[in-house]
Amino acid sequence: MRVGGAVSWSTVGRFRWLFALLFAGCAAQLHGGSSTPPIASRSATEQRILDYFRKTAVIPPASNLQIVDWKSAGVPGWNQAMLKIDSGFRSQEINFVVSEDGRYLIRGEVVDLTTDPLQSVREKIDLKGQPIRGAADAPVTIVEYSDFQCPFCAKASQTLENDVLPAYLGKVRLVHKNFPLTQIHPWAQNAAVAAECAREQGNDGYWKLYDALFRQQKTITPINLREKVLDVSGAAGLDRQALAKCYDGKATAAQVQADLAEGNALGVNSTPTFFVNGRRLAGAVPADSFRNVIDQELGQR
C-alpha cells in the first residue's frame, strides 16, 4: 500500500548529477580559481530548500515539512539530508544533496560505486533477536516490512507461506519487521505492539499471532483488536495475562519505533517492502519475483 513516492534515478537524472558536479567545478575556475560563492548559513540554506519544494512539489498547503539527517555527503563541498513531508493522511520522504554554499540542490543521494550496495543495505538491518520463520542458518534472508492492517501485506504473507518458503526449505528464512502506517490504518500500531509482546514470549507465539492478525484482518477494528489478540493467545501457547499486561502498558512501543526508524533509513515508504539479501522488492509481488532473486542469490554461493 503506497503512501509516498520514492525518487528514482533515470539516465537523465544521472547525467544531471554529473553535470552539476562539473558545473560547480567549472564555475569556480571561471571566477578565478580561488574565488567561490559565499557559504550560506545552514538555516538560510534549509529555508531555500523548503521554499524550493513548496513551489515545485505537489504538497498540500497545510503539510508539515521537516529536514532531517543532515550530514556530509562524502563528496567534498556537498551535504546530504532528507525532506519529510507529513500531510496528516499521507507521508513522503525525499533524499537530496545540497552544495555547501547553499546554491545547488540535487534530488537523490550520493552513491559510492566502490562499495557493495547490497552489503550497505544489509548493514542497516538488525537481525539480532528478530522473529524468524525458517532455518536460522539459511543462506538467503527475506526481511519483510509490513503493516498488519494492510491488505497487500496479508496477500504477500500468503504468497511467502504457501508458495515461497516451502520451495526453499533450509535455504530461505523470513524475518518480520513492523512498519505500521498510522496515517491510514488506525489499529496497525497497536497490532504491532501486540506482536512484539508475543515475541517476548517466544518465536513460535509471534508467528501464530502474525498469521492470526492477517487471517482475521477484515474482521478486526480498533475496538475489538485487544479481544482478538487475547483470544488467539491460548491457541498460540502464550501467557494471556502477561500478554494483556504488555499490550495495555504499550511495553513494546519502543521496539515498533525501532523497526519504523530502520525502515525509514532504508527508504521504505510503502508496505509491504522486502529485502532479499539486501535486494529490494516492493508491493505484493508474485512468487516468481521472489524465486528469481532467491535463485540468483543461491547461484552465487
Summary of the structure (lengths in Angstrom):
residues: 301
radius of gyration: 22.3
end to end distance: 33.5
largest distance: 76.9
contacts: 887
relative contact order: 0.13
helix: 45%
strand: 19%
